[in-house]
Amino acid sequence: MATTRKKTTSGARSGTKTGGSRSGTASRSRASAKGAKRPVRREVGGVAMLLLALIVLVSYFTGDGWLINLIPKACKGLFGVGYYIAVPALLAAAWVLLTHRGRPVALRTACALLMPYLFGGVWHLLFCRLDLSDAAGLFPTLWETGHELTSGGVLSGASAHGFVAVLGKPASVIVFVVLLAILLMVTFQVTPAQLLEMWRERRDYDEDDYEDPPPPPAKRPAPQRPKKQAAKARSVIDIPLDGAPLGAPPPTAMTAQPEERPGFFRPREKEQLTPADVLAPAEPEPPLPEPEIPPVPAPLPDPLPEGSPLPEPLSEPAPEPPAAPPEAAPDMAETPSAAQETPEVPIPEPPAPEAPEDGLYTAAVTLEGGTGRASVASPAQLRCEDGQFWATIVWSSSNFDYMKVDGVKYELLSAQGSSTFEIPVAAFDQKLDVIADTVAMSEPHEVAYTLFFDSASLQKQ
């Protein structure tokens, strides 16, 4: 019994020891997790790349300083002429690391740092004329000539030499150039499809797109002042006249009178009115007196011959009876005329056009304008709501970001494969002016187009 109890006690002790060890291990793991250092951020690597680029850039102009001389010397020995591409490559790697935004950047950074290596290999293949047949002294020769910038260095030159031995010079040049282009595309995240689309959407030079500069303002000629002419006095000539008495005083000389100088203000003419005369109220003209007409004497009767009887005196005419007052005319308003009695016949109004039914339609659409490379899908989908048609315009390119119709801007609905917009249709069977903004060029440009919707092809779905 005592032995059994001992075993139980030992077992309990061992169990307690095991549980204590497990709890100690868990606590130590938590403590180690809390005390673990955070991973170094990528921005530190970007700053280091900027410092290296600065050191190599300074070495282009001077070799003073231990660090400035060490790093460029290593770049020249490894890459040869690729040393000149080290600064752009380091700047590209720093840009990738500083603008990562949580995305993986290891591949892009490696591609940016491999650019000097491939560039040195391309230069070695095209321009190096050294004799590298001695395999034992190949690397020392490439190291020394790399410092002199006459070869591709140890890495670039040896790789180029190996490719020439296996594939030949033409194929090796093509391989190195293609690899260099791939590195550039991966670093800057450019795909061949994007390059092809940019080439298709390039804008040709058009003289109408560039406004002529305004002509310089014409210089006004300075007003020329009239030259003052000095009055010339006539010379006095004393010529004796025949019959002039001796000792008589000489005749007075005819002196020229000075010309009147015109002043700044022109003298007022007699008929010219002053401002006071213009502003003064006009006086009424007095009435003209009527001309007096002299009385015309009555003609005298001819004398009667002798023995003729005297004419009887004329009797005064009898007064005429007063005229009766005119009868009042009948009131036209009280006695309706026959025209008023005729009832008016209403004129039938033309029937109003029937409004289209709401629903979905399709219609053929034609695009004109621009450079002629872009197009829209036809027939286009139309939507009628409260009598107003709305068209869904699907472009052949995805580089359009908004459209304008009658000055109203319509945003992009979808850009997957092609730009899609929904715009109102003002009318059918006539050209509608629209504007589309493209981002395919270096800067966004608004391009003018016209859309023609054919009503004959309008069909309801």
TORKOL-4160 file (C-alpha; in steps of 0.2 Angstrom, whole numbers, padded with zeros to 4 digits, m for minus):
461
<pt num="1" X="0000" Y="0000" Z="0000"/>
<pt num="2" X="0014" Y="0012" Z="0005"/>
<pt num="3" X="0023" Y="0008" Z="m0012"/>
<pt num="4" X="0007" Y="0011" Z="m0022"/>
<pt num="5" X="0004" Y="0028" Z="m0013"/>
<pt num="6" X="0022" Y="0033" Z="m0017"/>
<pt num="7" X="0019" Y="0029" Z="m0036"/>
<pt num="8" X="0003" Y="0039" Z="m0036"/>
<pt num="9" X="0012" Y="0053" Z="m0027"/>
<pt num="10" X="0027" Y="0053" Z="m0040"/>
<pt num="11" X="0014" Y="0052" Z="m0054"/>
<pt num="12" X="0005" Y="0067" Z="m0047"/>
<pt num="13" X="0022" Y="0076" Z="m0045"/>
<pt num="14" X="0027" Y="0072" Z="m0063"/>
<pt num="15" X="0010" Y="0078" Z="m0070"/>
<pt num="16" X="0012" Y="0094" Z="m0060"/>
<pt num="17" X="0029" Y="0096" Z="m0067"/>
<pt num="18" X="0023" Y="0093" Z="m0085"/>
<pt num="19" X="0009" Y="0105" Z="m0084"/>
<pt num="20" X="0021" Y="0118" Z="m0077"/>
<pt num="21" X="0033" Y="0116" Z="m0091"/>
<pt num="22" X="0019" Y="0118" Z="m0104"/>
<pt num="23" X="0013" Y="0134" Z="m0096"/>
<pt num="24" X="0031" Y="0140" Z="m0095"/>
<pt num="25" X="0034" Y="0137" Z="m0113"/>
<pt num="26" X="0018" Y="0146" Z="m0118"/>
<pt num="27" X="0022" Y="0161" Z="m0108"/>
<pt num="28" X="0040" Y="0161" Z="m0115"/>
<pt num="29" X="0032" Y="0160" Z="m0133"/>
<pt num="30" X="0021" Y="0175" Z="m0129"/>
<pt num="31" X="0035" Y="0185" Z="m0122"/>
<pt num="32" X="0046" Y="0181" Z="m0137"/>
<pt num="33" X="0031" Y="0186" Z="m0149"/>
<pt num="34" X="0029" Y="0202" Z="m0139"/>
<pt num="35" X="0048" Y="0206" Z="m0140"/>
<pt num="36" X="0050" Y="0201" Z="m0158"/>
<pt num="37" X="0056" Y="0216" Z="m0169"/>
<pt num="38" X="0045" Y="0222" Z="m0183"/>
<pt num="39" X="0050" Y="0219" Z="m0201"/>
<pt num="40" X="0060" Y="0233" Z="m0208"/>
<pt num="41" X="0048" Y="0244" Z="m0219"/>
<pt num="42" X="0052" Y="0245" Z="m0238"/>
<pt num="43" X="0053" Y="0264" Z="m0236"/>
<pt num="44" X="0070" Y="0261" Z="m0228"/>
<pt num="45" X="0076" Y="0252" Z="m0244"/>
<pt num="46" X="0070" Y="0266" Z="m0255"/>
<pt num="47" X="0080" Y="0279" Z="m0245"/>
<pt num="48" X="0095" Y="0268" Z="m0246"/>
<pt num="49" X="0093" Y="0267" Z="m0265"/>
<pt num="50" X="0092" Y="0286" Z="m0266"/>
<pt num="51" X="0108" Y="0288" Z="m0256"/>
<pt num="52" X="0117" Y="0276" Z="m0268"/>
<pt num="53" X="0110" Y="0285" Z="m0283"/>
<pt num="54" X="0117" Y="0301" Z="m0276"/>
<pt num="55" X="0134" Y="0294" Z="m0273"/>
<pt num="56" X="0135" Y="0287" Z="m0291"/>
<pt num="57" X="0129" Y="0304" Z="m0298"/>
<pt num="58" X="0142" Y="0314" Z="m0288"/>
<pt num="59" X="0155" Y="0301" Z="m0295"/>
<pt num="60" X="0151" Y="0306" Z="m0313"/>
<pt num="61" X="0159" Y="0323" Z="m0309"/>
<pt num="62" X="0172" Y="0320" Z="m0296"/>
<pt num="63" X="0182" Y="0305" Z="m0288"/>
<pt num="64" X="0186" Y="0313" Z="m0271"/>
<pt num="65" X="0181" Y="0303" Z="m0256"/>
<pt num="66" X="0184" Y="0285" Z="m0251"/>
<pt num="67" X="0165" Y="0280" Z="m0252"/>
<pt num="68" X="0162" Y="0290" Z="m0268"/>
<pt num="69" X="0177" Y="0281" Z="m0276"/>
<pt num="70" X="0173" Y="0264" Z="m0270"/>
<pt num="71" X="0155" Y="0261" Z="m0276"/>
<pt num="72" X="0158" Y="0268" Z="m0293"/>
<pt num="73" X="0174" Y="0258" Z="m0295"/>
<pt num="74" X="0164" Y="0242" Z="m0291"/>
<pt num="75" X="0150" Y="0247" Z="m0303"/>
<pt num="76" X="0163" Y="0250" Z="m0317"/>
<pt num="77" X="0172" Y="0233" Z="m0314"/>
<pt num="78" X="0156" Y="0223" Z="m0314"/>
<pt num="79" X="0145" Y="0232" Z="m0328"/>
<pt num="80" X="0158" Y="0242" Z="m0338"/>
<pt num="81" X="0148" Y="0255" Z="m0348"/>
<pt num="82" X="0132" Y="0250" Z="m0338"/>
<pt num="83" X="0139" Y="0261" Z="m0324"/>
<pt num="84" X="0131" Y="0276" Z="m0333"/>
<pt num="85" X="0114" Y="0267" Z="m0331"/>
<pt num="86" X="0116" Y="0264" Z="m0312"/>
<pt num="87" X="0109" Y="0281" Z="m0307"/>
<pt num="88" X="0092" Y="0279" Z="m0317"/>
<pt num="89" X="0091" Y="0261" Z="m0311"/>
<pt num="90" X="0093" Y="0265" Z="m0293"/>
<pt num="91" X="0081" Y="0280" Z="m0294"/>
<pt num="92" X="0068" Y="0268" Z="m0302"/>
<pt num="93" X="0071" Y="0255" Z="m0288"/>
<pt num="94" X="0068" Y="0269" Z="m0275"/>
<pt num="95" X="0052" Y="0275" Z="m0284"/>
<pt num="96" X="0045" Y="0257" Z="m0283"/>
<pt num="97" X="0049" Y="0254" Z="m0265"/>
<pt num="98" X="0043" Y="0271" Z="m0259"/>
<pt num="99" X="0026" Y="0270" Z="m0269"/>
<pt num="100" X="0022" Y="0251" Z="m0266"/>
<pt num="101" X="0006" Y="0254" Z="m0256"/>
<pt num="102" X="0006" Y="0237" Z="m0249"/>
<pt num="103" X="0009" Y="0228" Z="m0266"/>
<pt num="104" X="0023" Y="0216" Z="m0269"/>
<pt num="105" X="0038" Y="0225" Z="m0276"/>
<pt num="106" X="0052" Y="0212" Z="m0275"/>
<pt num="107" X="0051" Y="0207" Z="m0294"/>
<pt num="108" X="0050" Y="0226" Z="m0300"/>
<pt num="109" X="0064" Y="0231" Z="m0289"/>
<pt num="110" X="0075" Y="0216" Z="m0295"/>
<pt num="111" X="0071" Y="0221" Z="m0313"/>
<pt num="112" X="0076" Y="0239" Z="m0310"/>
<pt num="113" X="0093" Y="0234" Z="m0303"/>
<pt num="114" X="0097" Y="0222" Z="m0317"/>
<pt num="115" X="0096" Y="0236" Z="m0330"/>
<pt num="116" X="0114" Y="0241" Z="m0329"/>
<pt num="117" X="0119" Y="0223" Z="m0331"/>
<pt num="118" X="0109" Y="0220" Z="m0347"/>
<pt num="119" X="0114" Y="0237" Z="m0354"/>
<pt num="120" X="0133" Y="0234" Z="m0351"/>
<pt num="121" X="0130" Y="0217" Z="m0360"/>
<pt num="122" X="0122" Y="0226" Z="m0375"/>
<pt num="123" X="0136" Y="0238" Z="m0376"/>
<pt num="124" X="0149" Y="0225" Z="m0375"/>
<pt num="125" X="0141" Y="0215" Z="m0390"/>
<pt num="126" X="0140" Y="0230" Z="m0401"/>
<pt num="127" X="0156" Y="0240" Z="m0398"/>
<pt num="128" X="0169" Y="0230" Z="m0389"/>
<pt num="129" X="0184" Y="0226" Z="m0400"/>
<pt num="130" X="0195" Y="0217" Z="m0387"/>
<pt num="131" X="0204" Y="0200" Z="m0390"/>
<pt num="132" X="0196" Y="0189" Z="m0376"/>
<pt num="133" X="0202" Y="0172" Z="m0383"/>
<pt num="134" X="0213" Y="0169" Z="m0367"/>
<pt num="135" X="0202" Y="0160" Z="m0355"/>
<pt num="136" X="0214" Y="0161" Z="m0341"/>
<pt num="137" X="0215" Y="0180" Z="m0341"/>
<pt num="138" X="0197" Y="0183" Z="m0346"/>
<pt num="139" X="0191" Y="0190" Z="m0329"/>
<pt num="140" X="0206" Y="0201" Z="m0325"/>
<pt num="141" X="0205" Y="0208" Z="m0342"/>
<pt num="142" X="0187" Y="0212" Z="m0341"/>
<pt num="143" X="0189" Y="0220" Z="m0324"/>
<pt num="144" X="0203" Y="0231" Z="m0330"/>
<pt num="145" X="0194" Y="0236" Z="m0346"/>
<pt num="146" X="0178" Y="0239" Z="m0336"/>
<pt num="147" X="0187" Y="0252" Z="m0326"/>
<pt num="148" X="0193" Y="0260" Z="m0342"/>
<pt num="149" X="0175" Y="0259" Z="m0349"/>
<pt num="150" X="0180" Y="0250" Z="m0364"/>
<pt num="151" X="0171" Y="0234" Z="m0361"/>
<pt num="152" X="0156" Y="0227" Z="m0351"/>
<pt num="153" X="0165" Y="0222" Z="m0335"/>
<pt num="154" X="0166" Y="0206" Z="m0327"/>
<pt num="155" X="0147" Y="0202" Z="m0326"/>
<pt num="156" X="0140" Y="0210" Z="m0342"/>
<pt num="157" X="0156" Y="0206" Z="m0353"/>
<pt num="158" X="0157" Y="0188" Z="m0347"/>
<pt num="159" X="0139" Y="0185" Z="m0350"/>
<pt num="160" X="0140" Y="0193" Z="m0367"/>
<pt num="161" X="0155" Y="0183" Z="m0372"/>
<pt num="162" X="0147" Y="0167" Z="m0366"/>
<pt num="163" X="0131" Y="0171" Z="m0377"/>
<pt num="164" X="0142" Y="0174" Z="m0392"/>
<pt num="165" X="0150" Y="0158" Z="m0390"/>
<pt num="166" X="0134" Y="0148" Z="m0389"/>
<pt num="167" X="0121" Y="0158" Z="m0400"/>
<pt num="168" X="0132" Y="0170" Z="m0411"/>
<pt num="169" X="0133" Y="0189" Z="m0410"/>
<pt num="170" X="0116" Y="0193" Z="m0420"/>
<pt num="171" X="0105" Y="0182" Z="m0409"/>
<pt num="172" X="0114" Y="0187" Z="m0393"/>
<pt num="173" X="0111" Y="0205" Z="m0397"/>
<pt num="174" X="0092" Y="0202" Z="m0400"/>
<pt num="175" X="0091" Y="0192" Z="m0383"/>
<pt num="176" X="0099" Y="0205" Z="m0373"/>
<pt num="177" X="0088" Y="0219" Z="m0381"/>
<pt num="178" X="0072" Y="0209" Z="m0378"/>
<pt num="179" X="0077" Y="0206" Z="m0360"/>
<pt num="180" X="0081" Y="0224" Z="m0357"/>
<pt num="181" X="0064" Y="0229" Z="m0364"/>
<pt num="182" X="0055" Y="0216" Z="m0353"/>
<pt num="183" X="0064" Y="0223" Z="m0338"/>
<pt num="184" X="0058" Y="0241" Z="m0342"/>
<pt num="185" X="0040" Y="0235" Z="m0344"/>
<pt num="186" X="0040" Y="0225" Z="m0328"/>
<pt num="187" X="0047" Y="0239" Z="m0318"/>
<pt num="188" X="0035" Y="0252" Z="m0324"/>
<pt num="189" X="0020" Y="0240" Z="m0326"/>
<pt num="190" X="0017" Y="0242" Z="m0345"/>
<pt num="191" X="0010" Y="0228" Z="m0355"/>
<pt num="192" X="0011" Y="0225" Z="m0374"/>
<pt num="193" X="m0007" Y="0228" Z="m0376"/>
<pt num="194" X="m0006" Y="0245" Z="m0368"/>
<pt num="195" X="0008" Y="0250" Z="m0379"/>
<pt num="196" X="m0002" Y="0244" Z="m0394"/>
<pt num="197" X="m0017" Y="0254" Z="m0389"/>
<pt num="198" X="m0007" Y="0269" Z="m0386"/>
<pt num="199" X="0000" Y="0267" Z="m0404"/>
<pt num="200" X="m0017" Y="0265" Z="m0411"/>
<pt num="201" X="m0025" Y="0280" Z="m0402"/>
<pt num="202" X="m0010" Y="0292" Z="m0406"/>
<pt num="203" X="m0016" Y="0309" Z="m0412"/>
<pt num="204" X="m0010" Y="0314" Z="m0429"/>
<pt num="205" X="m0004" Y="0332" Z="m0431"/>
<pt num="206" X="m0018" Y="0344" Z="m0437"/>
<pt num="207" X="m0015" Y="0362" Z="m0441"/>
<pt num="208" X="m0033" Y="0366" Z="m0436"/>
<pt num="209" X="m0030" Y="0360" Z="m0418"/>
<pt num="210" X="m0017" Y="0373" Z="m0415"/>
<pt num="211" X="m0023" Y="0391" Z="m0415"/>
<pt num="212" X="m0012" Y="0404" Z="m0423"/>
<pt num="213" X="m0004" Y="0417" Z="m0411"/>
<pt num="214" X="m0013" Y="0434" Z="m0411"/>
<pt num="215" X="m0004" Y="0447" Z="m0422"/>
<pt num="216" X="0006" Y="0459" Z="m0412"/>
<pt num="217" X="m0002" Y="0476" Z="m0410"/>
<pt num="218" X="0002" Y="0488" Z="m0423"/>
<pt num="219" X="0012" Y="0503" Z="m0417"/>
<pt num="220" X="0003" Y="0519" Z="m0418"/>
<pt num="221" X="0014" Y="0533" Z="m0427"/>
<pt num="222" X="0018" Y="0547" Z="m0416"/>
<pt num="223" X="0008" Y="0563" Z="m0421"/>
<pt num="224" X="0019" Y="0575" Z="m0431"/>
<pt num="225" X="0018" Y="0593" Z="m0425"/>
<pt num="226" X="0017" Y="0606" Z="m0439"/>
<pt num="227" X="0034" Y="0614" Z="m0442"/>
<pt num="228" X="0034" Y="0633" Z="m0438"/>
<pt num="229" X="0040" Y="0642" Z="m0453"/>
<pt num="230" X="0049" Y="0658" Z="m0449"/>
<pt num="231" X="0042" Y="0674" Z="m0457"/>
<pt num="232" X="0054" Y="0680" Z="m0470"/>
<pt num="233" X="0055" Y="0699" Z="m0471"/>
<pt num="234" X="0057" Y="0706" Z="m0488"/>
<pt num="235" X="0073" Y="0715" Z="m0492"/>
<pt num="236" X="0071" Y="0733" Z="m0494"/>
<pt num="237" X="0077" Y="0740" Z="m0511"/>
<pt num="238" X="0079" Y="0758" Z="m0514"/>
<pt num="239" X="0076" Y="0762" Z="m0532"/>
<pt num="240" X="0074" Y="0780" Z="m0537"/>
<pt num="241" X="0059" Y="0783" Z="m0548"/>
<pt num="242" X="0058" Y="0795" Z="m0562"/>
<pt num="243" X="0051" Y="0811" Z="m0557"/>
<pt num="244" X="0054" Y="0809" Z="m0539"/>
<pt num="245" X="0060" Y="0825" Z="m0531"/>
<pt num="246" X="0078" Y="0825" Z="m0525"/>
<pt num="247" X="0079" Y="0825" Z="m0506"/>
<pt num="248" X="0062" Y="0817" Z="m0504"/>
<pt num="249" X="0061" Y="0804" Z="m0490"/>
<pt num="250" X="0062" Y="0787" Z="m0496"/>
<pt num="251" X="0046" Y="0777" Z="m0497"/>
<pt num="252" X="0042" Y="0766" Z="m0482"/>
<pt num="253" X="0047" Y="0748" Z="m0484"/>
<pt num="254" X="0033" Y="0735" Z="m0486"/>
<pt num="255" X="0036" Y="0723" Z="m0471"/>
<pt num="256" X="0028" Y="0706" Z="m0472"/>
<pt num="257" X="0015" Y="0704" Z="m0459"/>
<pt num="258" X="0017" Y="0688" Z="m0448"/>
<pt num="259" X="0005" Y="0674" Z="m0452"/>
<pt num="260" X="m0008" Y="0670" Z="m0439"/>
<pt num="261" X="m0003" Y="0655" Z="m0429"/>
<pt num="262" X="m0017" Y="0642" Z="m0428"/>
<pt num="263" X="m0022" Y="0639" Z="m0410"/>
<pt num="264" X="m0026" Y="0622" Z="m0401"/>
<pt num="265" X="m0045" Y="0626" Z="m0402"/>
<pt num="266" X="m0053" Y="0630" Z="m0419"/>
<pt num="267" X="m0062" Y="0647" Z="m0419"/>
<pt num="268" X="m0081" Y="0645" Z="m0418"/>
<pt num="269" X="m0091" Y="0649" Z="m0434"/>
<pt num="270" X="m0106" Y="0660" Z="m0433"/>
<pt num="271" X="m0118" Y="0646" Z="m0437"/>
<pt num="272" X="m0110" Y="0634" Z="m0424"/>
<pt num="273" X="m0121" Y="0632" Z="m0408"/>
<pt num="274" X="m0113" Y="0633" Z="m0391"/>
<pt num="275" X="m0117" Y="0619" Z="m0378"/>
<pt num="276" X="m0128" Y="0632" Z="m0369"/>
<pt num="277" X="m0138" Y="0635" Z="m0385"/>
<pt num="278" X="m0141" Y="0617" Z="m0387"/>
<pt num="279" X="m0147" Y="0614" Z="m0369"/>
<pt num="280" X="m0158" Y="0629" Z="m0369"/>
<pt num="281" X="m0177" Y="0626" Z="m0372"/>
<pt num="282" X="m0182" Y="0630" Z="m0389"/>
<pt num="283" X="m0193" Y="0646" Z="m0390"/>
<pt num="284" X="m0209" Y="0645" Z="m0400"/>
<pt num="285" X="m0208" Y="0655" Z="m0416"/>
<pt num="286" X="m0220" Y="0670" Z="m0418"/>
<pt num="287" X="m0234" Y="0667" Z="m0430"/>
<pt num="288" X="m0232" Y="0675" Z="m0447"/>
<pt num="289" X="m0244" Y="0689" Z="m0451"/>
<pt num="290" X="m0257" Y="0685" Z="m0464"/>
<pt num="291" X="m0255" Y="0695" Z="m0480"/>
<pt num="292" X="m0268" Y="0708" Z="m0482"/>
<pt num="293" X="m0278" Y="0705" Z="m0498"/>
<pt num="294" X="m0284" Y="0721" Z="m0506"/>
<pt num="295" X="m0303" Y="0722" Z="m0510"/>
<pt num="296" X="m0307" Y="0719" Z="m0528"/>
<pt num="297" X="m0318" Y="0733" Z="m0535"/>
<pt num="298" X="m0334" Y="0726" Z="m0544"/>
<pt num="299" X="m0334" Y="0728" Z="m0562"/>
<pt num="300" X="m0345" Y="0743" Z="m0568"/>
<pt num="301" X="m0360" Y="0739" Z="m0580"/>
<pt num="302" X="m0358" Y="0744" Z="m0598"/>
<pt num="303" X="m0368" Y="0760" Z="m0602"/>
<pt num="304" X="m0385" Y="0757" Z="m0609"/>
<pt num="305" X="m0389" Y="0764" Z="m0626"/>
<pt num="306" X="m0400" Y="0778" Z="m0628"/>
<pt num="307" X="m0419" Y="0774" Z="m0629"/>
<pt num="308" X="m0417" Y="0757" Z="m0621"/>
<pt num="309" X="m0429" Y="0753" Z="m0606"/>
<pt num="310" X="m0421" Y="0752" Z="m0589"/>
<pt num="311" X="m0420" Y="0735" Z="m0581"/>
<pt num="312" X="m0431" Y="0730" Z="m0567"/>
<pt num="313" X="m0422" Y="0729" Z="m0550"/>
<pt num="314" X="m0418" Y="0712" Z="m0544"/>
<pt num="315" X="m0429" Y="0706" Z="m0529"/>
<pt num="316" X="m0421" Y="0698" Z="m0514"/>
<pt num="317" X="m0421" Y="0679" Z="m0513"/>
<pt num="318" X="m0433" Y="0671" Z="m0501"/>
<pt num="319" X="m0426" Y="0664" Z="m0486"/>
<pt num="320" X="m0424" Y="0645" Z="m0487"/>
<pt num="321" X="m0433" Y="0634" Z="m0474"/>
<pt num="322" X="m0423" Y="0627" Z="m0460"/>
<pt num="323" X="m0416" Y="0610" Z="m0464"/>
<pt num="324" X="m0424" Y="0595" Z="m0454"/>
<pt num="325" X="m0412" Y="0587" Z="m0441"/>
<pt num="326" X="m0405" Y="0571" Z="m0448"/>
<pt num="327" X="m0413" Y="0555" Z="m0441"/>
<pt num="328" X="m0403" Y="0545" Z="m0429"/>
<pt num="329" X="m0394" Y="0530" Z="m0438"/>
<pt num="330" X="m0400" Y="0513" Z="m0431"/>
<pt num="331" X="m0389" Y="0505" Z="m0418"/>
<pt num="332" X="m0379" Y="0492" Z="m0427"/>
<pt num="333" X="m0377" Y="0483" Z="m0410"/>
<pt num="334" X="m0396" Y="0482" Z="m0407"/>
<pt num="335" X="m0400" Y="0475" Z="m0424"/>
<pt num="336" X="m0389" Y="0460" Z="m0427"/>
<pt num="337" X="m0383" Y="0457" Z="m0445"/>
<pt num="338" X="m0385" Y="0442" Z="m0455"/>
<pt num="339" X="m0367" Y="0438" Z="m0453"/>
<pt num="340" X="m0368" Y="0438" Z="m0434"/>
<pt num="341" X="m0383" Y="0427" Z="m0435"/>
<pt num="342" X="m0373" Y="0414" Z="m0445"/>
<pt num="343" X="m0366" Y="0401" Z="m0432"/>
<pt num="344" X="m0347" Y="0399" Z="m0432"/>
<pt num="345" X="m0340" Y="0382" Z="m0438"/>
<pt num="346" X="m0326" Y="0376" Z="m0427"/>
<pt num="347" X="m0310" Y="0371" Z="m0436"/>
<pt num="348" X="m0304" Y="0354" Z="m0432"/>
<pt num="349" X="m0286" Y="0354" Z="m0424"/>
<pt num="350" X="m0273" Y="0342" Z="m0431"/>
<pt num="351" X="m0271" Y="0326" Z="m0420"/>
<pt num="352" X="m0256" Y="0327" Z="m0408"/>
<pt num="353" X="m0242" Y="0315" Z="m0412"/>
<pt num="354" X="m0243" Y="0299" Z="m0402"/>
<pt num="355" X="m0229" Y="0298" Z="m0389"/>
<pt num="356" X="m0218" Y="0282" Z="m0390"/>
<pt num="357" X="m0221" Y="0269" Z="m0378"/>
<pt num="358" X="m0209" Y="0266" Z="m0363"/>
<pt num="359" X="m0198" Y="0251" Z="m0365"/>
<pt num="360" X="m0182" Y="0245" Z="m0374"/>
<pt num="361" X="m0177" Y="0249" Z="m0392"/>
<pt num="362" X="m0163" Y="0247" Z="m0404"/>
<pt num="363" X="m0158" Y="0259" Z="m0418"/>
<pt num="364" X="m0144" Y="0260" Z="m0430"/>
<pt num="365" X="m0131" Y="0274" Z="m0425"/>
<pt num="366" X="m0117" Y="0282" Z="m0436"/>
<pt num="367" X="m0102" Y="0291" Z="m0428"/>
<pt num="368" X="m0092" Y="0305" Z="m0437"/>
<pt num="369" X="m0078" Y="0316" Z="m0432"/>
<pt num="370" X="m0062" Y="0314" Z="m0423"/>
<pt num="371" X="m0047" Y="0305" Z="m0431"/>
<pt num="372" X="m0058" Y="0291" Z="m0438"/>
<pt num="373" X="m0050" Y="0278" Z="m0428"/>
<pt num="374" X="m0063" Y="0277" Z="m0414"/>
<pt num="375" X="m0080" Y="0269" Z="m0417"/>
<pt num="376" X="m0096" Y="0265" Z="m0408"/>
<pt num="377" X="m0107" Y="0249" Z="m0408"/>
<pt num="378" X="m0122" Y="0249" Z="m0420"/>
<pt num="379" X="m0136" Y="0246" Z="m0417"/>
<pt num="380" X="m0136" Y="0254" Z="m0401"/>
<pt num="381" X="m0147" Y="0250" Z="m0386"/>
<pt num="382" X="m0161" Y="0263" Z="m0382"/>
<pt num="383" X="m0172" Y="0266" Z="m0367"/>
<pt num="384" X="m0188" Y="0276" Z="m0368"/>
<pt num="385" X="m0194" Y="0283" Z="m0352"/>
<pt num="386" X="m0209" Y="0296" Z="m0351"/>
<pt num="387" X="m0206" Y="0299" Z="m0370"/>
<pt num="388" X="m0187" Y="0303" Z="m0368"/>
<pt num="389" X="m0175" Y="0291" Z="m0377"/>
<pt num="390" X="m0158" Y="0287" Z="m0369"/>
<pt num="391" X="m0145" Y="0278" Z="m0379"/>
<pt num="392" X="m0131" Y="0267" Z="m0372"/>
<pt num="393" X="m0115" Y="0271" Z="m0382"/>
<pt num="394" X="m0102" Y="0258" Z="m0382"/>
<pt num="395" X="m0085" Y="0264" Z="m0389"/>
<pt num="396" X="m0072" Y="0253" Z="m0397"/>
<pt num="397" X="m0058" Y="0260" Z="m0385"/>
<pt num="398" X="m0057" Y="0260" Z="m0366"/>
<pt num="399" X="m0048" Y="0277" Z="m0366"/>
<pt num="400" X="m0064" Y="0288" Z="m0365"/>
<pt num="401" X="m0068" Y="0294" Z="m0347"/>
<pt num="402" X="m0083" Y="0306" Z="m0350"/>
<pt num="403" X="m0094" Y="0313" Z="m0363"/>
<pt num="404" X="m0103" Y="0330" Z="m0365"/>
<pt num="405" X="m0120" Y="0333" Z="m0373"/>
<pt num="406" X="m0127" Y="0351" Z="m0374"/>
<pt num="407" X="m0114" Y="0356" Z="m0361"/>
<pt num="408" X="m0120" Y="0342" Z="m0349"/>
<pt num="409" X="m0106" Y="0330" Z="m0343"/>
<pt num="410" X="m0110" Y="0311" Z="m0342"/>
<pt num="411" X="m0099" Y="0300" Z="m0332"/>
<pt num="412" X="m0092" Y="0283" Z="m0337"/>
<pt num="413" X="m0103" Y="0268" Z="m0334"/>
<pt num="414" X="m0091" Y="0254" Z="m0337"/>
<pt num="415" X="m0073" Y="0253" Z="m0344"/>
<pt num="416" X="m0071" Y="0234" Z="m0345"/>
<pt num="417" X="m0064" Y="0232" Z="m0363"/>
<pt num="418" X="m0073" Y="0247" Z="m0369"/>
<pt num="419" X="m0080" Y="0264" Z="m0363"/>
<pt num="420" X="m0099" Y="0264" Z="m0360"/>
<pt num="421" X="m0110" Y="0279" Z="m0358"/>
<pt num="422" X="m0128" Y="0283" Z="m0357"/>
<pt num="423" X="m0133" Y="0299" Z="m0365"/>
<pt num="424" X="m0150" Y="0307" Z="m0370"/>
<pt num="425" X="m0156" Y="0307" Z="m0389"/>
<pt num="426" X="m0163" Y="0324" Z="m0393"/>
<pt num="427" X="m0169" Y="0319" Z="m0410"/>
<pt num="428" X="m0168" Y="0306" Z="m0424"/>
<pt num="429" X="m0163" Y="0308" Z="m0442"/>
<pt num="430" X="m0151" Y="0322" Z="m0439"/>
<pt num="431" X="m0133" Y="0324" Z="m0433"/>
<pt num="432" X="m0131" Y="0327" Z="m0414"/>
<pt num="433" X="m0115" Y="0335" Z="m0408"/>
<pt num="434" X="m0106" Y="0327" Z="m0393"/>
<pt num="435" X="m0089" Y="0328" Z="m0385"/>
<pt num="436" X="m0079" Y="0314" Z="m0379"/>
<pt num="437" X="m0063" Y="0316" Z="m0368"/>
<pt num="438" X="m0049" Y="0303" Z="m0372"/>
<pt num="439" X="m0034" Y="0299" Z="m0361"/>
<pt num="440" X="m0024" Y="0289" Z="m0374"/>
<pt num="441" X="m0012" Y="0304" Z="m0377"/>
<pt num="442" X="0000" Y="0311" Z="m0364"/>
<pt num="443" X="m0013" Y="0324" Z="m0359"/>
<pt num="444" X="m0032" Y="0322" Z="m0359"/>
<pt num="445" X="m0041" Y="0330" Z="m0374"/>
<pt num="446" X="m0059" Y="0333" Z="m0378"/>
<pt num="447" X="m0063" Y="0327" Z="m0396"/>
<pt num="448" X="m0079" Y="0333" Z="m0405"/>
<pt num="449" X="m0090" Y="0320" Z="m0414"/>
<pt num="450" X="m0108" Y="0318" Z="m0421"/>
<pt num="451" X="m0120" Y="0304" Z="m0419"/>
<pt num="452" X="m0134" Y="0300" Z="m0431"/>
<pt num="453" X="m0149" Y="0289" Z="m0425"/>
<pt num="454" X="m0159" Y="0282" Z="m0440"/>
<pt num="455" X="m0178" Y="0282" Z="m0436"/>
<pt num="456" X="m0181" Y="0269" Z="m0449"/>
<pt num="457" X="m0171" Y="0256" Z="m0440"/>
<pt num="458" X="m0180" Y="0259" Z="m0423"/>
<pt num="459" X="m0187" Y="0243" Z="m0417"/>
<pt num="460" X="m0195" Y="0239" Z="m0400"/>
<pt num="461" X="m0188" Y="0224" Z="m0391"/>
